[in-house]
Amino acid sequence: MAFLADALSRVKPSATIAVSQKARELKAKGRDVIGLGAGEPDFDTPDNIKQAAIDAINRGETKYTPVAGIPELREAIVKKFKRENALDYTAAQTIVGTGGKQILFNAFMATMNPGDEVVIPTPYWVSYPEMVSLCGGTPVFVATTQENKFKLKAEDLEKAITPKTKWFIFNSPSNPSGAAYSHDELKALTDVLMRHPHVWVLTDDMYEHLTYGDFKFATPVEVEPGLYDRTLTMNGVSKAYAMTGWRIGYAAGPLNLIKAMDMIQGQQTSGACSIAQWAAVEALNGTQDFIPENKKIFEGRRDLIVSMLNQAKGIECPSPEGAFYVYPSCKGLIGKTAPSGKVIETDEDFVSELLEAEGVAVVHGSAFGLGPNFRISYATSEAQLEEAGKRIQRFCAACK
Ligand SMILES: Cc1ncc(COP(=O)(O)O)c(C=O)c1O
């Protein structure tokens, strides 16, 4: 009898965590490494949010909370959806989890049966297919193209849907490509979904507040209210409020699904950290002034890194609408010989040679299901980005 579960053979470790780990190890050995692998803002959590947590501790808010979250946070979530997305939910239709990750996991856990399919556009956030597989479902990938700015075409979505499709995962702005769908682009997809009433929509709106220029964020139910009864709208405080370590994510959706997720969470972690929940109340209800300030900083960094990458020989980098990632192609380097003498055959070779030669840590695109590309997180200082850009240019020029 095997000791470890068969389910483990269906999952891969997170490539993004592995890259951060490798960069840390090289740094510990004294190498000068610029890590562009991390998926978190480099800003500190705003002071008003920290203070709300300190106040919560001092008030003794240190006990177990209701599984689906403290009423104050669920009310703040209701208000957030109304204020920012024009969506109407009751508090009972919301749930708070230990990060957006737990929300997603519990949604799959609550709904997956063997044979169920989940449509996932590529490139995708690394955890989607792994979570689906762990919960016994089957990921069905639909490729996007760089020419279409990594956005899914309606006809490709239509083709991927079968009678077994249970969920369609939508993520805009996207990790890893930064692509974000305008209202009209999204409408083309929701029109397809309206023709397939058995398909549920899981929209991961984690990067909602990180869009640039005059781009206007849109979420599926806002674009197509007809999807209300079969959409789980997920969001969280991690990215917009620089609160990745606090571990608070949330969602709103149909009551039967929320109740099922609540039941699973009740036998698992129960309520999220009480102190972090109070901090999240302040994040959602308090001042939002730092969001435009942070956006401006991110936008400047995006423009800098896109311009530097497009000056590197063999690299092509579109300028995405949101998140803090770019997803350049390294197709022009495939088949070339790196300074070490190794021939670059894949995007994985490209990123490992780049790390070896120049100490720049990025994540290979094949980890996100679409290559030959790589992901750069520009959630780091302009000085670091500029230096990384120079090193990438030097590396590409040295590949013959
Ligand atoms: C697209 C996407 N969804 C969800 C998450 C998970 O967020 P959280 O830190 O709240 O678990 C991340 C984090 O990297 C993400 O990039």
The ligand as an SDF file (V2000), in Angstrom:
LIG
                    3D

 16 16  0  0  0  0  0  0  0  0999 V2000
   -4.2440   35.4030  -10.4360 C   0  0  0  0  0  0  0  0  0  0  0  0
   -4.0910   35.1670   -8.9730 C   0  0  0  0  0  0  0  0  0  0  0  0
   -5.1280   34.6860   -8.2950 N   0  0  0  0  0  0  0  0  0  0  0  0
   -5.0460   34.4280   -6.9930 C   0  0  0  0  0  0  0  0  0  0  0  0
   -3.8960   34.6540   -6.2840 C   0  0  0  0  0  0  0  0  0  0  0  0
   -3.8490   34.3020   -4.8340 C   0  0  0  0  0  0  0  0  0  0  0  0
   -3.8850   35.3830   -4.0130 O   0  0  0  0  0  0  0  0  0  0  0  0
   -3.7990   35.2570   -2.4430 P   0  0  0  0  0  0  0  0  0  0  0  0
   -2.4590   35.7750   -2.0570 O   0  0  0  0  0  0  0  0  0  0  0  0
   -4.9020   36.1310   -1.9250 O   0  0  0  0  0  0  0  0  0  0  0  0
   -3.9940   33.8350   -2.0620 O   0  0  0  0  0  0  0  0  0  0  0  0
   -2.7700   35.1370   -6.9530 C   0  0  0  0  0  0  0  0  0  0  0  0
   -1.4960   35.3250   -6.2470 C   0  0  0  0  0  0  0  0  0  0  0  0
   -0.4300   35.2970   -6.7890 O   0  0  0  0  0  0  0  0  0  0  0  0
   -2.8800   35.4060   -8.3310 C   0  0  0  0  0  0  0  0  0  0  0  0
   -1.8350   35.8810   -9.0250 O   0  0  0  0  0  0  0  0  0  0  0  0
  1  2  1  0
  2  3  1  0
  2 15  2  0
  3  4  2  0
  4  5  1  0
  5  6  1  0
  5 12  2  0
  6  7  1  0
  7  8  1  0
  8  9  2  0
  8 10  1  0
  8 11  1  0
 12 13  1  0
 12 15  1  0
 13 14  2  0
 15 16  1  0
M  END
$$$$
